[in-house]
Amino acid sequence: MSNNELRYLTIEEVISIPQFRDTAISPDGKKVAYVKQTSDWDGNYYPQHVWVYDRQKETHYPVTAGNIESMHPWWSPNSQQLAYLSFAGEGDKKRKQIFLHSSDQVDRIQVTYSENNVDSFKWSPDGKGIFYITQRGESEKQKKRKEMYGEFSYVDEDFEYNMLYYLEVGNSQNRKWNHYPKDLREKNDEKAIALISDLDVHIQGFDVSPDGKRVVFIGTPTPRIIDHLEQTLYMLDVETKVITTLDVSPLLAGNVLFSPDGSKICYTRFLEERAFFNNMILETYHLERKETTLLAKKIDENISPIVWTNRGILISWQAKTNILAGLVTESDELLYLVDKEDMVATSPTITADGDVFVCVKATSEQAAEVYVNDQKITDQYKLYEGKLKSKKEVICWKTKDGLEIEGVLSLPVDYDPSRSYPLILAVHGGPTGTSFATPTTNKYQPIESFVEKDFLVLEPNYRGSAGYGETFRKANIRKLGLGDYEDVISGVDYLIETRRVDPKKVGILGWSQGGYISAFCATYSNRFKAISVGAGISNWMTYYVNTDITHFTRFYLGSDPWKDEAIYRETSPMTYINNASTPTLIQHGEVDQRVPVPNAYELYRGLKDVGVDTKLVIYKGMQHGSTKPGLNRAILKQNLDWFSHYILGEPLEEERVY
């Protein structure tokens, strides 16, 4: 079949590509659990289901199916049972609960009956019980207030803290499935023990010591996102319930793990101040000697510890357009578990002996699949068979202020260097996001559809992007918008010079921080032919007083608007609204808390008032991103039509149904 007979993936096909995450390997290494997310077009949602792969039988089977979803799999210590989260209840009483599954039984056992969602859990090392986190619920004072006056809350005062519970499920090391206690197989009252009941600390994560006698947990002052950087480490004695504060760095951040012998813990912390753009480094702490040791010191990026094995600590980190995984020993030796180049390895896990490694891997040629060691056990790449696929290149250019910027360039399969091409810039969010050179799965920017129309598509990893080290992530401090514009426009100039891009046929779109950069380009520049702003900031002062991450602006702009109004104005798209001339599509979720919807209305009204062709689309009930394939389809189609009309001259269909 020739290229002329093939076609690129449609918008619907891109949305329908399954996504894999949350891998779990049984302690004996014989079975792998993973979560597969698909698209349910009839129900208009993205269902998640846990699947199990039996390495001996080389077979897969789903733990749940249909509208009964499942996620966060975790094997019991004896490898016989799989615990996972699934929804139980009806209507507004529907909550995530813990369920148990055994491969030799058809039914499943609901373990918890919490009034609130179970957020996370871990088996006790002896397999007799499960530790889990759920909200403590309303205080008696709050309940009485609701009864007397109705529902209201005091901002920054009324909180529902995450608490830690323990539930005994019987000795799963010896019991057979049908010998579980009756109250775990029938819906009776909750038997969980509250390990922390009166401590006003919001638990973010925890680990259980190998002997099951202690729990180390991370707490923040409140559940607010703004307080997520204010973390403290605590140690709980399970028997006495005595809690002590560990004397570790006040710059704590991220995950915490026990060593295999229980003598140490590891965690990540900031080396300097707590800020989005600073590295989170890996540190161990000896519980008796109170000594700390830094590990993986050569990695100039955020490090995520996953599990502490007998061979070292499994960590994950970014390196430019790669996501890598490896084992770091206590002597600070690093063993790579994946290739160092052209590799995006996510959801890694490993057995305690370090012999069986599982992750989801993707490359520029290979779609994301689940791997056990080097064996690929899933096959979603077959969805690309018989289709054309854009060619991905990582390119590099320099800005006027000397920064080296990388970007992912998508090219048509029949790209002809002698031809002139239109260009679309697709800008990632974050700003500490990253664009990767892997097959397209973007649900906000129709990259494959653009390429099919002979666009080149550039995804710039502008200053502030993750993967390029701490100095690069700090390069946009007090330069938001202005520095971003220099990064993207220098990329445009580079492609005009080297790839014959038509300077009169260039567009830009993005979502979140990428939407902000697009909004800045809409008012600051006349270099673009068409623009789309997805969930973007238009006015940093408006944003500051409405967002749920107020501290974001203080980090990046260096102050609040009351002390330094000038920097808020200089970096806001609305400041330059009278210069705007580019047709601009604005897309925004109705109940977006991260980038509140007033940002969209402000930009829309400003553009209308200065006579710019603009449309504003508000997606009902949507937060910062879409959880519905139907809305993603609308977002993609609207963007495709907008740029096809204003850059290629194609008509906008007035009879469209989206």
VOLUM-908963 format. One record per residue: x negated, y negated, z of N, C-alpha, C, O in turn. Coordinates in steps of 0.05 Angstrom, whole numbers, plus 5000, padded with zeros to 4 digits. Each point is the difference from the previous one (the first is absolute). Layout:
N
XYZXYZXYZXYZ;...
***
This chain:
658
498350245000501749765000498249755000498349985017;502249844964498349764998500949795021502250025011;496049784993500749785018502549854991501549895016;498950104957502449864990502650135008502149875001;497850395005502450145008500450015030502150075010;495849855005500250015029500949725011500049814985;500850185040500849755012498949995029499250205011;500849564999499149965028502350075019502350034991;497150005034502050065020502049775001499249764999;503450305002502049805003500049905029498850115018;502649674986500349895027501250215019499150035023;502950114968501350205016498150235007500050115022;498349964959498150225004497849925020499250165016;499949594983498149905019501150015028498750095019;503849814984501250005026500450295011499950045024;500650154958500550275007497650175007500250235009;497449664986497550165006499950065030500149815016;499750444992499950075029497549885013498049964987;502249995039497749915015499650195023501950095013;495549974992499350195022498749845023498549814995;502050285029498849875024500250205023501250214998;497649705025500350145026499350304998501650175006;496049894985499150284999499550115028499249845018;501250424986499450135025499150284995501450154986;496349935024498950264997500450165025499449905022;501650354976500450165024497250065012498050024986;501950015041497450055013498450244989497649995000;503950214991498650234988499249964971498750174988;502049605001499349934972501650154979499349974976;502750175031501550164980502349864987500850084978;500249715034502349864988499649705001498849895018;502349994961499849704998502849894998501750104984;498949715032502549854998499449724989497949895005;504050014979499749734989502849894995501950154998;498249595000502549864995500149924970498149884990;504150194997500449934972502449814999502350075007;497249694983502249804996500850004971498349974982;504350055013501150004973502049774997500349845019;501050144959502049794995502750144995500350164983;501749765034502750094996501649774988500849825013;499650214961501449784985503049985007501149795002;500150445003502950005007500449885028501949845003;496450245016500349895027498649735003500449875020;498050054960498549755000498249975025500249815015;498150394989498149995022497650184993500150154981;497849835036497650164996499950215021498849955022;502250294974500050215020497250115005498450024981;501050055044497450125007500550285011501950045016;496550154975500350275009497350125006498149974985;501750175038497650155006499950264983502050144999;495849914989499550254986497750155013498349885013;501850384984497850175011498850174977501450114984;496049895016498550174981498650225015498449955018;502250304975498750235012497650074983500350094977;497349885034497650044985499550294992498850064980;502250135037499650284993501950094978499350154982;503249765020502050074980500049824975501150064980;497549715023499949794979502849924992500649984976;501249975043502749924995500749755016498949955022;503049894967501049765014502950055007501450154986;499549735036502949995005500749755016498349915016;504149984980500749765016501150085027501450205003;498049645017501150045027502949895001501750125013;498849664973502749894998500549944971498149994983;504449965010500749944973502549824999501349965021;499349934956502449844998499949755016498049865002;504350075011500149765017499050045028500249825017;498850424990498750045026497149964996498550174990;500549605019497249924995498250105023501050085021;496449924973498050085021497449864994499449934977;499150025044497449864997498350055025500950125019;496649794980498050025022499750295010500650055024;498550144960499750285009497650035018498049854998;502250345022497950055019500250295008502050095012;495850064983500150295007499550055029498549855014;502750364997499550085028497250115002498850094980;500149925044497250105003499650284991497850074992;504350105008499750274991500750044971500050224989;500549554997500550004971502750134992500550054976;501250025043502450154994502449824995501850074985;498349695028502349834997499049734989497849915005;504049964981499549744988502149815012502450034996;496649775018501849795010500049774980498049954986;504349915012500249784981502249825009501650075018;498649694970502249815006502150034978499450034977;503149955032502350004982502249855013500149965024;501849954959502249845011502250195011500650204988;500649715034502350145012502049805008499449775006;503250314995502149815007501349894975499150044977;503049815027501549884978500349705003499949895022;500349974956500549725000497949845015497750044995;503249785022498249835015498750155023498349885014;502450374990498750175020497850174988498850175015;500649804960498050164987497249925010499349774999;499250435010497449955011498050214991500750234994;496749695005497950194994499450165025499549895021;500650384976499650195022497950204992499350034977;499650115043498050214995501550274995501850075015;497450074964501150264994497650204998497849924996;502950345008498050214997500850184977502450054996;495650054990500550184978498150245001497649965007;503350274987498350244998500550134973502350024991;495650074996500350104972501650254999501050084979;499350065044501550254999503049965007501450205004;499549554999502749955007501249794981498649824990;504050205004501349824982500849745015499849784990;501250265035501049775015497749835012497750084999;503049695011498149825012501149935028502450005005;495849945013500749935027499649715005497849894997;504349975012499649725008499049995028501250135018;496649734987498750005026500949765017500650035023;499449734965500649765015502849904993501050044978;500249825041502649874996499849725011501749915016;496349954976499549735010502149804990501050034978;499649775038501849794992498849824979501449874985;496050135013498549844980498350174983499650245006;499349654972498350154982497550105014498849855016;500450404979497450095008498049904979500350054976;497749805034498149884981497750184992499350014977;499650135043497850184994499850215023501349965021;497250264974499850215020497550164996498749994979;500650175041497750194998500650245018501349975021;497950264970500250245017498149985024497949894998;503050235024498150045022498050224991500850184985;496749805024498050204991500750295006499150184985;502549875036500850285006502550084984500850245002;500449584983502350074984502650025015502050084989;497949865037502450035016501949764998502450025008;496649764983501749764999499149804978498150054986;503449735012499549804981500149735014501849935015;496149914980500049725009501049834977499450044977;502349765030501149834978500649725010500249955024;500049874957500549725005502849934989500750064978;500849805039502649894992500549755016498749965021;503249884971500649755015501350075026501650195003;497649655017501250045027502949935001501550105016;499449724966502849924999500449755016498249895013;504350024987500749765015499850035030500550225011;498749575002499950005029502949985011501849934985;498550135041502749975012500949724999502449944996;495849875006500749724998501149934973502049854997;496750254982500949954973502750134994501749884987;498750365024502650144996502349845014502149974988;497449945036502049855014500649744986502349924999;495649954991500449754985501750044975501849834994;497850394992501550064976502950045007501849914986;498750245036502850055008501549745008502449984994;496149845018501349755010500449794978502049865000;496050124982499949774982500050084970500549834983;498950425011499650074972497050014994498449975018;500950074956497250034993498649744993501049854983;496850105030498249784993497350075011499850195017;498249674975497350065010498449745003500549814985;497650195033498249785004497550064983498650205004;500849624978497750044982497450015017499649835018;498750364976497550045013500350075030498149965016;504250144992500550085027501250285003499250155017;502849914966501450265002498650204983500049984975;498750225037498550204985501050285007500950065022;498850124958500550285005497450154995499150034978;499650055044497350114999500050294992501850155007;496149934978499550284995498950135025498249905013;503050334994499150155024499150284992500750104979;497950035039498950274996501650215016500549965024;500350264963501550215012498750274995498450034981;502350165036499050284996502450185002501749985017;498450214964502250205000498950284998498550064981;502150115038499150274999501850164980502449985001;496250174982501550164980499450305003500850164983;498049925039499350285004497250064990498949844985;500150385021497350084992500050104972500450244995;499249584986500150084972497650184992499950104978;498149935040497850184994501050295000498950174986;503149895031500950285003502950044991500750224992;501049585011502850044995500650054970498749894983;503250285012501150024973502149794996501049895020;499750064956501849774993502750025015501049805011;500250434990502650035012499950015031502150035013;495549954998499850005029499749725012499449975024;500949834959499849735011502349955019502250124997;497549715023502149955020502649924985499949864980;502350225032502649944987500449714996501249914980;497849925039500649724998498449864978500349774995;497950384992498649904977501350094974499449904979;502550295024501450094976502949914999501450054980;499549815041502649895001499949715009498149935014;503849924978499949715006500849945029502449945005;495850095014500549935027498649745007498849884983;501350045043498749755008497050014996498850225001;500149554995497149974997498550095025500849935023;497150234974498550105023497249875002498350095015;501349704970497449884998499349855027501849905014;495650104992499049875024498749734991498350004983;502649785029498749744994497449995015499949995024;497950004961497349985012499449725008498449955018;502749864968499649725006502849874999501350004979;499649905044502849905001500249705007501949874991;496250025024500449735010497749824992499749785012;498650304969497849844992500849844975500750114979;499349625023500849834978497749974980498949794996;500550444991498050014979501150164977501350215004;498449694972501050134976497950194989497849924993;502850345007498150204992499850024970502050044986;495649935003499650004971499050274990500550084978;498050075039498950264992498850145024499449875021;500150394977498950155022498750254991500350084977;498250055041498950264996500050155026499949885022;500150394976500150175024497450145003498850104980;500149915044497550135005500250304994502150125002;495650014992500150294993501250185021501150214994;498649705032501250175022502949915006501350125017;499749684969502849925004500549845025502449945006;495649995009500449875026500049704998500949865019;498150034959499949714998501049914972499950154981;501149615019500949874975498749734999500349845018;498250104961499049744995501849864980500850114980;500049645027501949874982499349704997498749885017;502150014960499649724993502649855006502150084991;497749705024502349845007499649714991497849905001;504449984991500049714994502049865019501850135010;497949614995501749865019503050024993501750015018;498949984956502850014991500150154973497950064989;504550015001500250134974499649804977499950094977;499949665028499749804978497550064983497950075011;502449904963497750044982497749815008497750064997;503149705012498049805007498250105023497849905003;503250295013498450105022498650264994498750125018;501549984957498750254993496949995002498750205003;500249564996497249975003499149985029497650025006;504349955012499349985029500250285013501850055015;496450134978500250285009498350065024497849885003;503250305014498550095023500250305001502050124993;495850015017499950295003500750085028498949895020;502850314983500850105026499650305001500150144980;499549965045499850295004502250095020500349885021;501250324971502250115016499350275011499250184984;501049865042499850275012502850124998501949905013;498450314971502650124994501450105026502449965002;496150165016501250115024500949795020502250015010;496049804995500749805020501349754989501249845014;498750134959501149774986498549745007501149784995;496650245016498449775006498749894975498950154984;501349595012498949874976497749825007500349835018;497550204968497749825004499349864974500550114978;498549655024499149854977497150064994498349995019;501050094957497350074993498449744994500949824987;496650185024498349764997498550024974497650044999;503949924979498749994973500349724989501149835013;497950144963500049734987502849884999501950154993;498449605012502649864997500849964971502249904994;496050184988500649964971501150264987499750044976;501550135041501150254991502049974977501549814999;498550384983502050014978500050284988497950134998;504549964994500150254985500550255017501349995021;497850244969500650265010498150085023497949885003;502950325014498350095022500150315000502150114996;495650025009499850294999498250105022498149875008;502650375003498350145019497950164984500550104978;497149935034498150194989500950295006501650045018;497350154968500850285004499650105029501550185009;496549725005499650095028501349815020499850055024;501549744967501449825018498349815016501149855016;496450144978498249825016499949724988499249815014;501750154961499849744987502649944986501750184995;498549574998502249924981498649834979497949895003;503550094974499149814979502349834992502350085004;497149694986502149814992498649804981497650014996;504049814993498949794984500449735015501949975015;496349854980500249735012498749804981498450074983;502449685021498849784985497249955012499650015024;498649934959497349935009499949725012498549945018;503149884970500249735010502849945008501250145016;500049644974502749935008502050194986499550124980;502949895033502250164989501249844976501149785005;498650314972501149864976500350204977498650204999;503349744984500550184977497650054983499650224989;498649585009497850024981497550115011498050044986;501950025041497650115012500050304999502150135001;495549994998499750294999500950125026499549905022;501850344976500650165023497950235000500150174982;498249845037497850195001500750235018501849995016;496750234981500450245015498250015025497649964998;503650105025498550015025500950245017502350075000;495750065013500750215020499549895028498449825004;503050305015499849925028499950245018501950174999;495949865016499850235019501549945025499549805014;502550364992501949945022498749995027500949855018;497050314987498750005026497849805001499849845019;498550164961497649825001500749724991498449815003;504150164985500949734991498049884980499549765000;499450414983498149914979501449994973501650184994;497749624990501249984974497850044978497749935005;503250184973498250034977501449934974502350094996;496549754988501149934974499250214979497750105000;504249984983499550204980500749884972501449804998;497650344981500649914972499349714996501549854988;496250075023499249725000499449894972500049764995;499450424986499349914973502549944983499849894978;502650185032502449954985501049715006500849945022;499149894957500949735003503049974992500649874981;501150275034502849994995501550105025498850105018;503949884981501650115022499850314999500150124979;499650005045499850295002502450105015500849895021;500450334969502250125013499350285010499550184983;500349875043499550275010502550174998502249915008;497650334982502450174995500250235021502050035013;495850124990499950225019497150065008498249964983;501450115042497250065010499750315000501350145016;496949954967499650294997497450085013498549845011;500950424989497550105011497649924983497750015009;502849914966497849914983499849704998498149904987;503749955025499949714999502749884997502150145001;498049604997502549854998500849964971498449884985;503950215007501049954973500949714998501749915016;497149944965500749724997500849954971499350154982;502149625015500849914973499349714998500249855019;498950064957499349724995500149944971500050184983;500149565010499949924972497249924992498449905016;501050144958497549914989500749904972500150154981;500349585016500949884976502750124991501950005016;498250124960502550114991500350295007501550154987;497049945033500150285009501050015029499549825016;501950394991500650075028498650275005500650204987;497649805033498350245005500750125027501449885016;497650364988500350145025497450165006498750094982;500749935044497550145007500050065030501749915015;496450264993499550065028497649855010497850014988;502549855034497749865012499350145027501850035017;495750044986499150145024499349805022499849764995;499850345029499249835022497249904997499249815014;499250314968497449894994500149814976498049924989;504450015003500649804980499250104972499249834983;501050425012499650114973502850014986502050085013;498149854962502550004986500150204977498350004982;503650185020500450214979502549934984502250005010;497349934964502349944983501550254993498950214995;503849775005501850224994501349984973501350184991;498349594996501149954973497849864983498049905011;502450104963498249854983500049705007502049905010;495749974986499749735008501049804980500549775006;499850314969500949824978502650114988500550244999;501149564991502550074986501750195018500850214991;499749715033501350175020501849845018499149815013;503450264989501949895020501150245015501850144991;497049905033500750235017501649905025498949855016;503650234986501749905022501050245016499850234992;501449715031501250205018498150245005500950234998;496649715010498250235005500550135027500949875019;498550394983500050145025498150244997499250074978;500250065044498050215000500450185024501049925020;498150344978500250185022497849945021498149864994;502350245030498249935022497150094994498149885009;501650354976497350094994498849854975497750054993;503949784995499149844977499850154974498949904981;502250355018499750164976502149954979499550044976;502949885032502249964981500849715000501049905020;498649964958500649724997502349964981500150124978;501849715029502449954984500349704996499649855019;501150074957500649724996501649974974500450194985;500549575009501349934975497949844983499149805009;500350304967497949884984501149914973501750134988;497349635004500649904973497549884988498349905015;501550114959497849874985501149844978502549984997;495849904987501049844977501450174979501749904985;497750365015501250184981502150195012501850104986;498049945040501750205013501949875020499249855017;503450214980502049895019499650125028498650215003;502549675016499750085028501150285004502350064994;496050125017500850285006498950085027498149875010;503150335002499050115025497850214994500350174984;497549805031497750184996499450135027500149885021;499150384977498950155023497150054992499550164982;498649725033497250004991499949904971500949774996;498350384985499949904972502350124983500049974976;501950175037502150134985502549824999501049925021;499950024956502449844996502550195004500250204986;501549735032502350185006502749884991502050145001;498049624989502549894988499449924971497750004992;504449954993499649954972502049794990501750064982;498249705028501849794990498949884974501549864986;496050195008498849894975501550104976499949884978;501650345025501550104977502149804990500950014978;499849805040502049804993498849814978501549864987;495950145011498749834980499650154973499249874980;501350395020499550154976501949914978502449955004;496550024972501749904978500549705000501649904985;497049965033500349715003497349864995497950115005;502249654986497749834999499549885027501949955015;495650004992499349895026497949784996498050044986;502549735026498249784996497250085009499750155019;498349744968497250055007499149805021500549764997;498350345025499249825022496949964999498550184998;500849565005497249935002499749825024501749825005;496150215010499349815021498049804988497850074992;503049675007498349804988499249805022501150005022;496949844972498949815019499449734987499150004977;501449795037499349734990499249825024500450075023;498549704971499149815021501749754999500849914978;499749985046501549755002498049765000497650045001;503549724997498349765000498549975026497849895000;503450205022498649985026498350245006499250035023;500350144957498050215003500950275010498450185003;504349855002501050255009500250204977500649924977;498850335029500350214980502750145005500450115022;501349894958502750105003500350254982499250004977;502050215034500750234984503050014995501649875014;499150274965502850034994500450264983498150094988;504350015013500750244984501449904975502149875001;496850204976501149934974501450244988498750214996;503849764997501550214986500249934971500849784992;498550414991499849964971501950204986500450225009;500749704968501550194984498150234990497649954997;503550284998498350224991498749944973497950114993;503449724991498949944973498849725000500049864980;498950065043498849735003497949964978498350174995;501949604991498349924978498549755008501249795002;496250225004498549775009499949774980499249785007;501650274968500049794980502649845000500249804986;501850305029502649875000500349805023498450015019;503549814979500749825021502350115015501950114988;498149875039502050125017501249805020498649825009;504050204997501049855023499150135026499250245000;501049615022498950105026502049955022501249795001;499150415016501549975025498150055024498650195000;501549635020498650055025502050105020502049875005;497550365006501750135021498549995026498050145003;502949695016498449945024501050155024502449995006;495850155008500850165023500649825024499349775000;501950355020500749855025497850035021497850104994;502849815030498150035021499649765017501649945018;496349904977498150014978498150245001498550054981;501550105042498050225002501050254987499350225009;502349764970500650234983497850044980498049865000;502450344983498150064979501450134976501950155004;497349784972501050144977498050224993497649954999;503550294995498350234994500350094971502149954988;495850175001500150084972501150284997498750184989;503749865022501450264998502549974983500949784996;500250454994502449994984502249835013500450025024;501049834960501949805010502350135015501350184990;499149725035502450075015501449755011501750025018;497649744972500949755010503049974996501050034977;500549915045502949984998501049715000502449955002;495749864995500749724999499049864974501249804991;496850314997498849884976499950224978498650205003;502849764975500350214979497550034983500149934976;497850165035497450004986500150174975499149914979;501950335023500150174976501849894978499450024976;502849855032501749884980498749764987500449954976;498149895039498449784989498050114979499849894978;498850325030497950114982501350114975498949974978;503550155025501450104976500649774980500250054976;500249715035500549774983497549864992500049774990;497750365013497449914992498849775017498349854991;502750125033498749835019497550145011500050245003;498049605004497950095018501049925028501249795003;498350375017500949945028497550005018498650205002;501049585011497749975019501149995028501749835006;497350355011500749995029497549915015498250165006;501649585001497649905012499850065030502049965015;495750134994499550035029498749745009497649985005;504149824999499149735006498849985028500250195016;498549594990498749965026502050065022502349914999;496850235022501850095021500950284998501050125019;498650004957500850284996498350195017497749955005;503550275003498550215015498350164981500550024976;497450105035498250184985497449874993498250144991;501549605013497649864991498449885023498249834995;502450255029498449915023501349775014501749864989;497350095036501249795017499649724989501849845001;495850114988499549734989501949934978500949774998;499750424985501849954977502849965011501549834989;499350325032502749975011500349735014502249905002;495649985006500149745013499849774980500349765008;499250304967499549794980502449834993499849794987;502650305022502449834994501049855024502149884999;496450115023500749845023500149714993498049894990;504249985015500449724993499749944970499649774991;500650454993499949974971502350144986499950054976;502250025040502350144987501149834977500049755002;500850384978501049864976497849894983499750084977;498849745033497849874984497950204992499250014977;499850155043498150214994501250224983498750104982;503849975024501350214985500349914971499650164981;501149595014500449904973497350024985500050084976;497849855036497450024988499450294992498850054979;501950135039499450294994501650104976498950144983;503749795016501650114978499549854974499950134979;499749615022499749854975497250064988499749994975;498350065042497450074989500150284987498650054980;503150125031500550264987501349974973499450154981;502549665017501349944974498049914980499950094977;498449725032498049894982498050224991499250004977;500150175041498250224993501250184978498650084982;504049985021501350174980500549854974500050134978;500449615023500249854975497450014984500050034976;497849965039497350014988499250284990498850024979;501950185037498950274994502050194988499150194987;503549765016502050194990502049874981502150124994;497349644996501749874981502849965009501950014985;498549935041502649945011500949734988498549814999;504050184993501249754990500649815023501750065017;496949714985500349825023502849885002500749905021;500950124958502749895000502150215007502449955001;496650295005501950225007499150155025499350235000;500649625022499150115026502249965021501149785002;499550435012502049985022498950115026497950144999;503449815023499150105026502450065017502049865000;497850365015502150085018498750155024497850104998;503649905024499150135024502150025021502249894997;497350275024501950045021498649945027497750075003;503749805015499049935027497749794997500549794989;497150275020497849824996499549954970499249794992;501250424992499949974971502149824990499649854980;502850155032502149814993499249725007500749814986;498050155037499049745007498049894980500249774991;497950405000498149914980501349934974499349814987;502850345006501549944976501549735003500149844981;501050125043501449745005498149774999500649794989;497050255021497949794999499349934971499749774993;500050444991499449964972502349864985499549854981;503050195029502349884987500049705003500949854982;498150055040500149715005497349864997499949764994;498050395008497349885000498849994972498249854994;502950324988498650044974502050004977502450075003;496749864973501650034976498750214981500650004976;497750175035498550204984501750244993499350164982;503049875031501550254996502649944984501249795002;499550414983502449984983502550095015502249904993;497650285026502350095016498950115026497750095002;504049895019499250085027502350135014502449944995;497050265022502050125017498950005029497850095005;503949825014499349985028501650205016502549965003;496350255007501450205015499449985030497750035008;504449915008499749985029497649835008498450075017;501349704969497649835004500549765018502249905003;495650005008500149765017499949764982498449994981;503349815025499949754984499149765017499149804989;501250225037499449785018499050125026501550135014;495949834992498850135024501349905026500150155019;500949604981501349915025502750135004500650095022;500949934956502650155001499550285008501450125017;496550004972499350285006499350035029500950185013;497449644997499050025028502250025020499850155019;502349694978502149995020502150224996501850025017;498150134962502150204995499050295000501650185005;495849874989499050274997499750155026500049885022;499950394977499550165024497050045004499250145019;499149744964497150015004498849724999498349944984;502749895035499149725001497049985002498849824988;499950375026497149985004498550034973497649934999;503650184981498850034974498949734990497749984991;504049815010499249744990497849885017498249864990;501950185036498049895018497350124994497949875001;502050394992497550134993498949894975497649924998;504050064981499049944973499849694995498349924985;503449935028499849714997498549865022499449764998;500050395023498349895021501349845022498749925019;503950044978501449845020503050034996500950154982;500749725035502949994995500749744986498349824999;504150164989500649764984500249745017499949784988;500550245038500249775016497349875005499849765005;498150404994497349895004498649944974498249824999;502550314979498549974975502050024977500150204985;501649605013502050004979498850004972501150104981;496549775017498749974973499450274987500550034976;498550165039499350264988502550154992499950154980;502349825035502550134993501149884974501250144983;498549605013500949874975498250084977501050064978;496449935026498150054978500350284989499550044976;501350155040500250284991502850094993500550234994;501549595008502850074995500849944971499449784990;501850414996501049954973501949764998499949864979;501750085041501949794998498749724999501249814990;496350175019498649754999499649914971499949764995;499950424987499549944972502450034982499850034975;502649965037502450074985500549814977501150094979;498149665023500549814978498250064975500549894979;497550285025498350084977501150254985499050074979;503050065033500950264989501349974973501449814994;497950394988501249994973500550284990501150034978;498050185036500150284990502650145008500750005023;500750124958502450165007499450215021498150154998;503549845024499450165023502450165010502149895005;497550374997502050185012499350045029497750055007;504349935011499550035028501750245010502450004995;496450195018501350245010499550025030497749975009;504550085007499650005029502150165014502350014992;496950135030501950155016501549825018499049815012;503650244991501849835016499249985029500349795013;498750434999499450015029497150055004499250145019;499149754964497150025003499149855025500349765001;498550385018498949875024497149924996499049825013;499650334970497149954996499649744985498449835008;503050144970500149754985502949914997501450084981;499649775039502849945001501049864975498649854987;504050205007501249914975500149704996500249924977;499649915043499849714994497749934982500249804985;497750355014497849964982500950014971499149854983;502750345011501050034973501949774992499749894978;502150045040501849784994498649744997500749834983;497250125033498549754998498649984973500149794987;498650425004498750004974502049974978499649854980;502650295022502149994979501149724997500249904978;500549985044501249734999498049804989500749834984;496850195024497949824990499650034970499949794986;499950455005499750054971502349894984499749884979;502850175031502449904986500049704999500649884979;498649995043500149715001498049874981500549784990;497350355004498049894982500450104971498349944983;503850215013500850074973498650254989499950044975;499150135042498750254991502150224997501750035017;498150134962501850224996499450215021497750115001;504249955016499650195022502550155007502249914995;497450335015502250175010499250115027497750065005;504249955013499650115027501850245003502549994996;496350245012501550255004499750075030497850035009;504450005005500050085028501150285002502250064991;496250135020500850285002501450045027498749985021;503850084978501750025024499050225019499550234992;500249705033499250205021497150084999499150165017;499349744964497250094997498249835018500349765003;497850385009498049875016497649924983500449914977;497150135032497749914985499450174975498749904982;502350345018499750184977502550164997501650035018;498650094958502450164994499750285010497950124997;504249995014500250295007502050144982500850235006;499949644972502150124983498950004971499249794990;500950444997499150014972501549824982498949894980;503750075025501649824983499049715001499849874979;499550045045498949725002497349994987499349804987;499050405016497450004987500350004970498549864986;503550285004500549994971500849724991499149914979;502649965037500849724993497649825000499649834982;498750195039497649835002498250034976499149814988;500450445004498350064978501149904973498649884984;504050185012501349924975500149694997499549894979;501149985043500249714999497249884993499949814985;498050305027497349904994499350064971498949824987;501750425004499350064972501449824981498849904981;503850055023501549824982499049725001499949864980;499550045044499149735004497549944983499849804986;498250375017497549964986500250064970498749874983;503050335010500450064972501349774985499449944977;502349925038501449774988498149764997499849884978;498950045044498549755000497350024988498849804992;500150445006497350044987500250114973498649924981;503250295015500250134974502249894983500250064976;501649775036502149884984502450184996501849944984;498450285031502350184998502449875013499749855020;502750204971502449875011500650115028499650245006;501449595012501150095025502950084996501649854992;498950405014502750114996501949905021499750055024;502349794967501949895019502050215010501349965021;498850274965501950215008498750215017501250215005;496449735005498750215017501650055025501549835009;498350415001501650095023498449985026501050085021;496549834978498449985025499449715006498749945020;
***
